[in-house]
Amino acid sequence: MANHKSALKRMRQNQKIRDRNRVARASVRTAIKKAKAAIELKDKTQAQELVKIAEVAIQKAASSGLYHKNNANRKVARLVQQAQSIA
């Protein structure tokens, strides 16, 4: 347990940030799962719509520092590639 006042404050801040990041990461994962489910069902219009929503969520998470920009771009590229593979 921290003894210094600043260390205690830092622990509180870290917990707040951790909680916020967990919620954001979960929403990104949910958006990706929904898009992949639509791709699996081969529903092209819904898949495109859900991929756009997932892309926005991923880029927003990357801009807030939750994901590295290259990681976010890779996630988006793979998702779009899967969506385009629907015949």
Long-range contacts (C-beta under 8 A, 24 or more apart in sequence): 21-66, 24-61, 24-64, 24-66, 25-61, 25-66, 27-57, 28-54, 28-57, 28-58, 28-61, 28-66, 28-67, 31-57, 31-58, 32-57, 32-58, 32-75, 32-79, 35-79, 35-83, 36-79, 36-82, 39-82, 39-83, 39-85, 39-86, 42-86, 42-87, 44-83, 44-86, 47-83, 47-86, 48-83, 51-79, 51-80, 51-83, 54-79, 55-79, 55-80
